């Protein structure tokens, strides 16, 4: 009976998320011409093509279909690191290493800011929260900020606050944006804001900027080994933060 319930819940979650993502993407890309995929999947404006939106939407839905583990309901809302961009099997992305029954709402190029990937539709973090939580959650983990490092910090803070407002009443853990060397300075600015606002809202903020992880050739996305390392470290730091043995820092 429990297996059947989990299968039904997973099917409902994937159906809801897939419908929301694909409708948003098709609406956002209506009228756009095809084109080559830009090298930076977080590109803005006219550089975002229908091909790119469709590809990232498909990756998002594929990752959402993979539900791992058992126990408390954990929902991860994230970007291409969560969706498994660049992996032959997106199901190997880092959230699979978290404890609990883990569901993932990941979409490449997105973040807290509404302006990121705006031509792909309403897919920023605050806009995705309702569908991501359709099956409920005992814990919500937010993983973003890399793409937000290219946006105006005021817009990012507005979106970050909107995300936390949507999550009122849930246990929330905010991961800092991890280190990407080409954007390190800008990412520090985003992390400083997220740490400050997280404290204001009373939610846990965990630093992961300190990690040096195996990257793909683009030096932005993780290898399979990188996802494993990141996931295991995040799982450990979440457990430590919930036992209040290690304060948030960084």
C-alpha positions, 0 to 999 in steps of 0.5 A, a space after each residue: 500500500 505504501 509503495 502504491 501511495 508513493 507512486 501515486 504521489 510521485 505521478 501527481 507531483 511530476 504531472 503538476 510540475 511538468 504541466 506548470 513548467 511546460 505551459 510557462 515555457 511554451 507561453 514564454 517562448 511563443 513567437 520566438 524563433 529557433 536558434 543555437 543554444 547560448 554557451 551560458 544557460 543563464 543568458 538574458 533577453 533575446 539570447 534566450 531561444 525557444 530551443 533553449 527554453 524547451 531543452 531546459 524545460 525537458 531537463 526539469 521534467 526529467 529530473 522531477 520524475 526521479 524521486 529518491 529515498 524515504 522518510 520525511 518529505 524534502 523538496 529541493 527548489 534549484 537551478 541547473 545544479 539541481 536539474 543535473 545540467 550536463 549529466 547523461 543521467 540527471 537523476 544523479 544530480 546532488 539532491 539524491 544524496 539528501 536524507 528523506 524522500 526527495 523531490 526536485 524542482 530544478 530549472 537551468 538558468 533560473 534563480 530568485 530574480 524574475 528577470 532570469 530566463 524571463 522569456 521562458 515564462 514564470 519559472 523563477 523560484 518564487 513562481 515555482 514554489 506552489 507547484 513544487 509544494 503540491 504534494 506537501 513538504 516537511 523540509 524545503 531546501 533552496 539552492 540558487 544564487 549563481 545565476 542571480 549573480 548576473 542580476 541587480 541585487 535589489 531584484 534578487 533580494 526582492 525575489 528572495 524575499 518573495 520566495 521566503 514569503 511563499 514558504 511561510 510555515 515550512 521549515 526552510 534551509 537556504 544554501 549559499 550560492 556555491 563558488 564559481 570562480 568566474 563569478 566569485 566576487 558577484 556571488 559573494 554579494 548575493 550570499 551576503 544578502 541571502 545570509 542577512 535576509 535569512 537571519 531576518 526571516 529566521 530560516 537556516 542559512 548554510 554556507 557552501 561557497 567554501 567548497 572546491 568541487 570537480 567541474 565539467 569543462 565549462 567550470 560552472 557545472 558539476 561532474 557526476 563525482 562533483 554532484 556526489 561530493 556536493 550532495 553528501 556534504 550538503 546532507 551532512 551540513 543540513 543534519 548538523 544545522 538541524 542539531 544546532 551543532 554548527 552555526 551558519 557561516 560564510 
